[in-house]
Amino acid sequence: MSDESRTAIRAFIVENFLFGDDSQPLANDLSLIDNDLIDSTGILELVGFLEERFAISIADADIVPANLDTIDRIAGFIARKQTA
């Protein structure tokens, strides 16, 4: 998992779901779903961003919290998809 991936993911989340307000720290292990930072529509926006930014294809079966609930999980998921 690269810091570059985490930085890009964090920037997308801050810009699109926190409306540019990065005054609160966004921990890599903070649950985006449990903390109401992202909803089902937001997940779809996130998936679109990830597919475009990281040149990966995300199957419907991959759209689960185990892959997309925290910045760390997202970065790990991207790394696995890119090496597959």
PDB file as gemmi writes it, atoms N, CA and C in Angstrom:
CRYST1    1.000    1.000    1.000  90.00  90.00  90.00 P 1                      
ATOM      1  N   MET A   1       0.848  -1.180   0.000  1.00  0.00           N  
ATOM      2  CA  MET A   1       0.000   0.000   0.000  1.00  0.00           C  
ATOM      3  C   MET A   1       0.886   1.233   0.000  1.00  0.00           C  
ATOM      4  N   SER A   2       0.696   2.069  -0.956  1.00  0.00           N  
ATOM      5  CA  SER A   2       1.571   3.222  -1.067  1.00  0.00           C  
ATOM      6  C   SER A   2       0.954   4.460  -0.425  1.00  0.00           C  
ATOM      7  N   ASP A   3       1.829   5.315   0.048  1.00  0.00           N  
ATOM      8  CA  ASP A   3       1.371   6.586   0.616  1.00  0.00           C  
ATOM      9  C   ASP A   3       0.736   7.446  -0.463  1.00  0.00           C  
ATOM     10  N   GLU A   4       1.213   7.299  -1.701  1.00  0.00           N  
ATOM     11  CA  GLU A   4       0.644   8.055  -2.819  1.00  0.00           C  
ATOM     12  C   GLU A   4      -0.827   7.685  -3.021  1.00  0.00           C  
ATOM     13  N   SER A   5      -1.141   6.407  -2.934  1.00  0.00           N  
ATOM     14  CA  SER A   5      -2.531   5.962  -3.068  1.00  0.00           C  
ATOM     15  C   SER A   5      -3.382   6.533  -1.944  1.00  0.00           C  
ATOM     16  N   ARG A   6      -2.882   6.439  -0.720  1.00  0.00           N  
ATOM     17  CA  ARG A   6      -3.629   6.965   0.430  1.00  0.00           C  
ATOM     18  C   ARG A   6      -3.876   8.463   0.288  1.00  0.00           C  
ATOM     19  N   THR A   7      -2.860   9.197  -0.179  1.00  0.00           N  
ATOM     20  CA  THR A   7      -2.982  10.642  -0.345  1.00  0.00           C  
ATOM     21  C   THR A   7      -4.057  10.974  -1.373  1.00  0.00           C  
ATOM     22  N   ALA A   8      -4.073  10.255  -2.490  1.00  0.00           N  
ATOM     23  CA  ALA A   8      -5.072  10.496  -3.537  1.00  0.00           C  
ATOM     24  C   ALA A   8      -6.474  10.154  -3.044  1.00  0.00           C  
ATOM     25  N   ILE A   9      -6.606   9.054  -2.326  1.00  0.00           N  
ATOM     26  CA  ILE A   9      -7.908   8.641  -1.792  1.00  0.00           C  
ATOM     27  C   ILE A   9      -8.406   9.666  -0.782  1.00  0.00           C  
ATOM     28  N   ARG A  10      -7.519  10.058   0.145  1.00  0.00           N  
ATOM     29  CA  ARG A  10      -7.883  11.049   1.166  1.00  0.00           C  
ATOM     30  C   ARG A  10      -8.320  12.359   0.507  1.00  0.00           C  
ATOM     31  N   ALA A  11      -7.577  12.822  -0.490  1.00  0.00           N  
ATOM     32  CA  ALA A  11      -7.913  14.074  -1.180  1.00  0.00           C  
ATOM     33  C   ALA A  11      -9.297  13.979  -1.827  1.00  0.00           C  
ATOM     34  N   PHE A  12      -9.591  12.838  -2.448  1.00  0.00           N  
ATOM     35  CA  PHE A  12     -10.905  12.649  -3.071  1.00  0.00           C  
ATOM     36  C   PHE A  12     -12.011  12.694  -2.019  1.00  0.00           C  
ATOM     37  N   ILE A  13     -11.813  12.017  -0.903  1.00  0.00           N  
ATOM     38  CA  ILE A  13     -12.823  11.973   0.160  1.00  0.00           C  
ATOM     39  C   ILE A  13     -13.052  13.363   0.744  1.00  0.00           C  
ATOM     40  N   VAL A  14     -11.977  14.075   1.028  1.00  0.00           N  
ATOM     41  CA  VAL A  14     -12.107  15.426   1.587  1.00  0.00           C  
ATOM     42  C   VAL A  14     -12.842  16.334   0.619  1.00  0.00           C  
ATOM     43  N   GLU A  15     -12.466  16.290  -0.644  1.00  0.00           N  
ATOM     44  CA  GLU A  15     -13.067  17.181  -1.638  1.00  0.00           C  
ATOM     45  C   GLU A  15     -14.537  16.857  -1.896  1.00  0.00           C  
ATOM     46  N   ASN A  16     -14.864  15.576  -1.998  1.00  0.00           N  
ATOM     47  CA  ASN A  16     -16.206  15.188  -2.423  1.00  0.00           C  
ATOM     48  C   ASN A  16     -17.194  14.922  -1.297  1.00  0.00           C  
ATOM     49  N   PHE A  17     -16.712  14.521  -0.129  1.00  0.00           N  
ATOM     50  CA  PHE A  17     -17.627  14.157   0.949  1.00  0.00           C  
ATOM     51  C   PHE A  17     -17.525  15.074   2.165  1.00  0.00           C  
ATOM     52  N   LEU A  18     -16.399  15.767   2.291  1.00  0.00           N  
ATOM     53  CA  LEU A  18     -16.241  16.719   3.389  1.00  0.00           C  
ATOM     54  C   LEU A  18     -16.227  18.150   2.862  1.00  0.00           C  
ATOM     55  N   PHE A  19     -16.507  18.300   1.573  1.00  0.00           N  
ATOM     56  CA  PHE A  19     -16.624  19.600   0.913  1.00  0.00           C  
ATOM     57  C   PHE A  19     -15.384  20.471   1.117  1.00  0.00           C  
ATOM     58  N   GLY A  20     -14.234  19.832   1.035  1.00  0.00           N  
ATOM     59  CA  GLY A  20     -12.970  20.538   1.119  1.00  0.00           C  
ATOM     60  C   GLY A  20     -12.519  20.868   2.531  1.00  0.00           C  
ATOM     61  N   ASP A  21     -13.293  20.487   3.538  1.00  0.00           N  
ATOM     62  CA  ASP A  21     -12.952  20.789   4.930  1.00  0.00           C  
ATOM     63  C   ASP A  21     -12.026  19.715   5.495  1.00  0.00           C  
ATOM     64  N   ASP A  22     -10.738  20.010   5.476  1.00  0.00           N  
ATOM     65  CA  ASP A  22      -9.785  19.033   6.004  1.00  0.00           C  
ATOM     66  C   ASP A  22      -9.289  19.439   7.393  1.00  0.00           C  
ATOM     67  N   SER A  23     -10.103  20.206   8.107  1.00  0.00           N  
ATOM     68  CA  SER A  23      -9.717  20.661   9.445  1.00  0.00           C  
ATOM     69  C   SER A  23      -9.719  19.524  10.460  1.00  0.00           C  
ATOM     70  N   GLN A  24     -10.519  18.499  10.244  1.00  0.00           N  
ATOM     71  CA  GLN A  24     -10.542  17.328  11.118  1.00  0.00           C  
ATOM     72  C   GLN A  24      -9.631  16.254  10.521  1.00  0.00           C  
ATOM     73  N   PRO A  25      -8.791  15.648  11.356  1.00  0.00           N  
ATOM     74  CA  PRO A  25      -7.930  14.578  10.825  1.00  0.00           C  
ATOM     75  C   PRO A  25      -8.765  13.393  10.342  1.00  0.00           C  
ATOM     76  N   LEU A  26      -8.358  12.831   9.246  1.00  0.00           N  
ATOM     77  CA  LEU A  26      -9.044  11.676   8.660  1.00  0.00           C  
ATOM     78  C   LEU A  26      -8.089  10.493   8.745  1.00  0.00           C  
ATOM     79  N   ALA A  27      -8.232   9.714   9.817  1.00  0.00           N  
ATOM     80  CA  ALA A  27      -7.327   8.590  10.059  1.00  0.00           C  
ATOM     81  C   ALA A  27      -7.479   7.519   8.988  1.00  0.00           C  
ATOM     82  N   ASN A  28      -6.379   6.839   8.695  1.00  0.00           N  
ATOM     83  CA  ASN A  28      -6.393   5.789   7.676  1.00  0.00           C  
ATOM     84  C   ASN A  28      -7.291   4.627   8.049  1.00  0.00           C  
ATOM     85  N   ASP A  29      -7.557   4.429   9.347  1.00  0.00           N  
ATOM     86  CA  ASP A  29      -8.386   3.305   9.780  1.00  0.00           C  
ATOM     87  C   ASP A  29      -9.790   3.732  10.236  1.00  0.00           C  
ATOM     88  N   LEU A  30     -10.168   4.976   9.953  1.00  0.00           N  
ATOM     89  CA  LEU A  30     -11.505   5.470  10.302  1.00  0.00           C  
ATOM     90  C   LEU A  30     -12.542   4.876   9.350  1.00  0.00           C  
ATOM     91  N   SER A  31     -13.606   4.293   9.907  1.00  0.00           N  
ATOM     92  CA  SER A  31     -14.667   3.732   9.071  1.00  0.00           C  
ATOM     93  C   SER A  31     -15.456   4.859   8.408  1.00  0.00           C  
ATOM     94  N   LEU A  32     -15.416   4.891   7.094  1.00  0.00           N  
ATOM     95  CA  LEU A  32     -16.135   5.917   6.342  1.00  0.00           C  
ATOM     96  C   LEU A  32     -17.644   5.704   6.423  1.00  0.00           C  
ATOM     97  N   ILE A  33     -18.053   4.452   6.507  1.00  0.00           N  
ATOM     98  CA  ILE A  33     -19.478   4.111   6.541  1.00  0.00           C  
ATOM     99  C   ILE A  33     -20.048   4.324   7.940  1.00  0.00           C  
ATOM    100  N   ASP A  34     -19.398   3.753   8.953  1.00  0.00           N  
ATOM    101  CA  ASP A  34     -19.901   3.864  10.324  1.00  0.00           C  
ATOM    102  C   ASP A  34     -19.929   5.298  10.826  1.00  0.00           C  
ATOM    103  N   ASN A  35     -19.055   6.138  10.306  1.00  0.00           N  
ATOM    104  CA  ASN A  35     -18.995   7.536  10.729  1.00  0.00           C  
ATOM    105  C   ASN A  35     -19.772   8.468   9.803  1.00  0.00           C  
ATOM    106  N   ASP A  36     -20.607   7.865   8.952  1.00  0.00           N  
ATOM    107  CA  ASP A  36     -21.491   8.618   8.045  1.00  0.00           C  
ATOM    108  C   ASP A  36     -20.759   9.624   7.161  1.00  0.00           C  
ATOM    109  N   LEU A  37     -19.547   9.288   6.764  1.00  0.00           N  
ATOM    110  CA  LEU A  37     -18.822  10.141   5.837  1.00  0.00           C  
ATOM    111  C   LEU A  37     -19.185   9.821   4.394  1.00  0.00           C  
ATOM    112  N   ILE A  38     -19.677   8.608   4.189  1.00  0.00           N  
ATOM    113  CA  ILE A  38     -19.989   8.169   2.831  1.00  0.00           C  
ATOM    114  C   ILE A  38     -21.217   7.269   2.892  1.00  0.00           C  
ATOM    115  N   ASP A  39     -22.108   7.426   1.905  1.00  0.00           N  
ATOM    116  CA  ASP A  39     -23.305   6.591   1.836  1.00  0.00           C  
ATOM    117  C   ASP A  39     -23.240   5.746   0.567  1.00  0.00           C  
ATOM    118  N   SER A  40     -24.332   5.080   0.244  1.00  0.00           N  
ATOM    119  CA  SER A  40     -24.310   4.167  -0.904  1.00  0.00           C  
ATOM    120  C   SER A  40     -24.033   4.895  -2.216  1.00  0.00           C  
ATOM    121  N   THR A  41     -24.568   6.076  -2.375  1.00  0.00           N  
ATOM    122  CA  THR A  41     -24.285   6.853  -3.578  1.00  0.00           C  
ATOM    123  C   THR A  41     -22.824   7.271  -3.595  1.00  0.00           C  
ATOM    124  N   GLY A  42     -22.315   7.638  -2.436  1.00  0.00           N  
ATOM    125  CA  GLY A  42     -20.917   8.012  -2.320  1.00  0.00           C  
ATOM    126  C   GLY A  42     -19.982   6.863  -2.653  1.00  0.00           C  
ATOM    127  N   ILE A  43     -20.373   5.664  -2.260  1.00  0.00           N  
ATOM    128  CA  ILE A  43     -19.568   4.478  -2.596  1.00  0.00           C  
ATOM    129  C   ILE A  43     -19.444   4.354  -4.115  1.00  0.00           C  
ATOM    130  N   LEU A  44     -20.542   4.581  -4.822  1.00  0.00           N  
ATOM    131  CA  LEU A  44     -20.500   4.494  -6.287  1.00  0.00           C  
ATOM    132  C   LEU A  44     -19.594   5.577  -6.871  1.00  0.00           C  
ATOM    133  N   GLU A  45     -19.640   6.777  -6.303  1.00  0.00           N  
ATOM    134  CA  GLU A  45     -18.740   7.848  -6.745  1.00  0.00           C  
ATOM    135  C   GLU A  45     -17.291   7.451  -6.480  1.00  0.00           C  
ATOM    136  N   LEU A  46     -17.032   6.877  -5.309  1.00  0.00           N  
ATOM    137  CA  LEU A  46     -15.694   6.428  -4.953  1.00  0.00           C  
ATOM    138  C   LEU A  46     -15.205   5.354  -5.922  1.00  0.00           C  
ATOM    139  N   VAL A  47     -16.061   4.408  -6.243  1.00  0.00           N  
ATOM    140  CA  VAL A  47     -15.702   3.337  -7.184  1.00  0.00           C  
ATOM    141  C   VAL A  47     -15.327   3.934  -8.542  1.00  0.00           C  
ATOM    142  N   GLY A  48     -16.115   4.876  -9.024  1.00  0.00           N  
ATOM    143  CA  GLY A  48     -15.808   5.524 -10.302  1.00  0.00           C  
ATOM    144  C   GLY A  48     -14.452   6.218 -10.269  1.00  0.00           C  
ATOM    145  N   PHE A  49     -14.183   6.920  -9.177  1.00  0.00           N  
ATOM    146  CA  PHE A  49     -12.887   7.583  -9.009  1.00  0.00           C  
ATOM    147  C   PHE A  49     -11.746   6.571  -9.014  1.00  0.00           C  
ATOM    148  N   LEU A  50     -11.897   5.501  -8.236  1.00  0.00           N  
ATOM    149  CA  LEU A  50     -10.837   4.494  -8.137  1.00  0.00           C  
ATOM    150  C   LEU A  50     -10.560   3.843  -9.484  1.00  0.00           C  
ATOM    151  N   GLU A  51     -11.614   3.512 -10.212  1.00  0.00           N  
ATOM    152  CA  GLU A  51     -11.429   2.882 -11.524  1.00  0.00           C  
ATOM    153  C   GLU A  51     -10.677   3.810 -12.470  1.00  0.00           C  
ATOM    154  N   GLU A  52     -11.032   5.081 -12.467  1.00  0.00           N  
ATOM    155  CA  GLU A  52     -10.389   6.033 -13.371  1.00  0.00           C  
ATOM    156  C   GLU A  52      -8.968   6.372 -12.920  1.00  0.00           C  
ATOM    157  N   ARG A  53      -8.804   6.693 -11.666  1.00  0.00           N  
ATOM    158  CA  ARG A  53      -7.506   7.161 -11.145  1.00  0.00           C  
ATOM    159  C   ARG A  53      -6.453   6.057 -11.132  1.00  0.00           C  
ATOM    160  N   PHE A  54      -6.859   4.835 -10.803  1.00  0.00           N  
ATOM    161  CA  PHE A  54      -5.890   3.757 -10.646  1.00  0.00           C  
ATOM    162  C   PHE A  54      -5.950   2.727 -11.770  1.00  0.00           C  
ATOM    163  N   ALA A  55      -6.747   2.989 -12.799  1.00  0.00           N  
ATOM    164  CA  ALA A  55      -6.847   2.117 -13.976  1.00  0.00           C  
ATOM    165  C   ALA A  55      -7.138   0.669 -13.587  1.00  0.00           C  
ATOM    166  N   ILE A  56      -8.166   0.512 -12.748  1.00  0.00           N  
ATOM    167  CA  ILE A  56      -8.592  -0.827 -12.339  1.00  0.00           C  
ATOM    168  C   ILE A  56     -10.075  -0.979 -12.664  1.00  0.00           C  
ATOM    169  N   SER A  57     -10.517  -2.208 -12.694  1.00  0.00           N  
ATOM    170  CA  SER A  57     -11.925  -2.505 -12.886  1.00  0.00           C  
ATOM    171  C   SER A  57     -12.438  -3.140 -11.596  1.00  0.00           C  
ATOM    172  N   ILE A  58     -13.543  -2.606 -11.085  1.00  0.00           N  
ATOM    173  CA  ILE A  58     -14.094  -3.096  -9.824  1.00  0.00           C  
ATOM    174  C   ILE A  58     -15.428  -3.777 -10.105  1.00  0.00           C  
ATOM    175  N   ALA A  59     -15.485  -5.071  -9.818  1.00  0.00           N  
ATOM    176  CA  ALA A  59     -16.709  -5.849 -10.024  1.00  0.00           C  
ATOM    177  C   ALA A  59     -17.708  -5.529  -8.918  1.00  0.00           C  
ATOM    178  N   ASP A  60     -18.975  -5.730  -9.214  1.00  0.00           N  
ATOM    179  CA  ASP A  60     -20.023  -5.493  -8.219  1.00  0.00           C  
ATOM    180  C   ASP A  60     -19.754  -6.278  -6.935  1.00  0.00           C  
ATOM    181  N   ALA A  61     -19.252  -7.492  -7.063  1.00  0.00           N  
ATOM    182  CA  ALA A  61     -18.978  -8.339  -5.896  1.00  0.00           C  
ATOM    183  C   ALA A  61     -17.866  -7.771  -5.014  1.00  0.00           C  
ATOM    184  N   ASP A  62     -17.044  -6.865  -5.568  1.00  0.00           N  
ATOM    185  CA  ASP A  62     -15.953  -6.258  -4.815  1.00  0.00           C  
ATOM    186  C   ASP A  62     -16.395  -5.028  -4.019  1.00  0.00           C  
ATOM    187  N   ILE A  63     -17.614  -4.561  -4.266  1.00  0.00           N  
ATOM    188  CA  ILE A  63     -18.101  -3.348  -3.606  1.00  0.00           C  
ATOM    189  C   ILE A  63     -18.697  -3.726  -2.257  1.00  0.00           C  
ATOM    190  N   VAL A  64     -17.799  -3.989  -1.308  1.00  0.00           N  
ATOM    191  CA  VAL A  64     -18.173  -4.400   0.044  1.00  0.00           C  
ATOM    192  C   VAL A  64     -17.317  -3.616   1.044  1.00  0.00           C  
ATOM    193  N   PRO A  65     -17.805  -3.460   2.274  1.00  0.00           N  
ATOM    194  CA  PRO A  65     -17.040  -2.723   3.283  1.00  0.00           C  
ATOM    195  C   PRO A  65     -15.632  -3.270   3.510  1.00  0.00           C  
ATOM    196  N   ALA A  66     -15.451  -4.569   3.370  1.00  0.00           N  
ATOM    197  CA  ALA A  66     -14.118  -5.150   3.574  1.00  0.00           C  
ATOM    198  C   ALA A  66     -13.087  -4.531   2.620  1.00  0.00           C  
ATOM    199  N   ASN A  67     -13.533  -4.020   1.486  1.00  0.00           N  
ATOM    200  CA  ASN A  67     -12.635  -3.396   0.515  1.00  0.00           C  
ATOM    201  C   ASN A  67     -12.670  -1.875   0.545  1.00  0.00           C  
ATOM    202  N   LEU A  68     -13.785  -1.284   0.958  1.00  0.00           N  
ATOM    203  CA  LEU A  68     -13.984   0.147   0.736  1.00  0.00           C  
ATOM    204  C   LEU A  68     -14.372   0.955   1.967  1.00  0.00           C  
ATOM    205  N   ASP A  69     -14.159   0.437   3.169  1.00  0.00           N  
ATOM    206  CA  ASP A  69     -14.649   1.136   4.358  1.00  0.00           C  
ATOM    207  C   ASP A  69     -13.650   2.096   4.994  1.00  0.00           C  
ATOM    208  N   THR A  70     -12.368   1.897   4.783  1.00  0.00           N  
ATOM    209  CA  THR A  70     -11.359   2.795   5.341  1.00  0.00           C  
ATOM    210  C   THR A  70     -10.337   3.123   4.257  1.00  0.00           C  
ATOM    211  N   ILE A  71      -9.561   4.160   4.488  1.00  0.00           N  
ATOM    212  CA  ILE A  71      -8.515   4.509   3.526  1.00  0.00           C  
ATOM    213  C   ILE A  71      -7.517   3.358   3.405  1.00  0.00           C  
ATOM    214  N   ASP A  72      -7.155   2.743   4.533  1.00  0.00           N  
ATOM    215  CA  ASP A  72      -6.232   1.600   4.483  1.00  0.00           C  
ATOM    216  C   ASP A  72      -6.808   0.440   3.670  1.00  0.00           C  
ATOM    217  N   ARG A  73      -8.074   0.120   3.897  1.00  0.00           N  
ATOM    218  CA  ARG A  73      -8.703  -0.987   3.154  1.00  0.00           C  
ATOM    219  C   ARG A  73      -8.766  -0.676   1.666  1.00  0.00           C  
ATOM    220  N   ILE A  74      -9.085   0.566   1.325  1.00  0.00           N  
ATOM    221  CA  ILE A  74      -9.159   0.964  -0.083  1.00  0.00           C  
ATOM    222  C   ILE A  74      -7.779   0.854  -0.728  1.00  0.00           C  
ATOM    223  N   ALA A  75      -6.752   1.362  -0.045  1.00  0.00           N  
ATOM    224  CA  ALA A  75      -5.388   1.302  -0.590  1.00  0.00           C  
ATOM    225  C   ALA A  75      -4.934  -0.144  -0.774  1.00  0.00           C  
ATOM    226  N   GLY A  76      -5.250  -1.003   0.192  1.00  0.00           N  
ATOM    227  CA  GLY A  76      -4.903  -2.418   0.067  1.00  0.00           C  
ATOM    228  C   GLY A  76      -5.640  -3.090  -1.085  1.00  0.00           C  
ATOM    229  N   PHE A  77      -6.904  -2.751  -1.229  1.00  0.00           N  
ATOM    230  CA  PHE A  77      -7.717  -3.294  -2.310  1.00  0.00           C  
ATOM    231  C   PHE A  77      -7.132  -2.883  -3.671  1.00  0.00           C  
ATOM    232  N   ILE A  78      -6.759  -1.614  -3.789  1.00  0.00           N  
ATOM    233  CA  ILE A  78      -6.174  -1.135  -5.034  1.00  0.00           C  
ATOM    234  C   ILE A  78      -4.876  -1.885  -5.336  1.00  0.00           C  
ATOM    235  N   ALA A  79      -4.041  -2.041  -4.333  1.00  0.00           N  
ATOM    236  CA  ALA A  79      -2.772  -2.754  -4.522  1.00  0.00           C  
ATOM    237  C   ALA A  79      -3.006  -4.177  -5.009  1.00  0.00           C  
ATOM    238  N   ARG A  80      -3.994  -4.842  -4.404  1.00  0.00           N  
ATOM    239  CA  ARG A  80      -4.310  -6.227  -4.826  1.00  0.00           C  
ATOM    240  C   ARG A  80      -4.828  -6.242  -6.269  1.00  0.00           C  
ATOM    241  N   LYS A  81      -5.676  -5.301  -6.619  1.00  0.00           N  
ATOM    242  CA  LYS A  81      -6.234  -5.262  -7.980  1.00  0.00           C  
ATOM    243  C   LYS A  81      -5.143  -4.981  -9.015  1.00  0.00           C  
ATOM    244  N   GLN A  82      -4.199  -4.125  -8.668  1.00  0.00           N  
ATOM    245  CA  GLN A  82      -3.150  -3.760  -9.618  1.00  0.00           C  
ATOM    246  C   GLN A  82      -2.139  -4.881  -9.824  1.00  0.00           C  
ATOM    247  N   THR A  83      -1.986  -5.759  -8.835  1.00  0.00           N  
ATOM    248  CA  THR A  83      -1.027  -6.859  -8.986  1.00  0.00           C  
ATOM    249  C   THR A  83      -1.693  -8.114  -9.543  1.00  0.00           C  
ATOM    250  N   ALA A  84      -3.012  -8.119  -9.615  1.00  0.00           N  
ATOM    251  CA  ALA A  84      -3.745  -9.304 -10.118  1.00  0.00           C  
ATOM    252  C   ALA A  84      -3.639  -9.411 -11.620  1.00  0.00           C  
TER     253      ALA A  84                                                      
END                                                                             
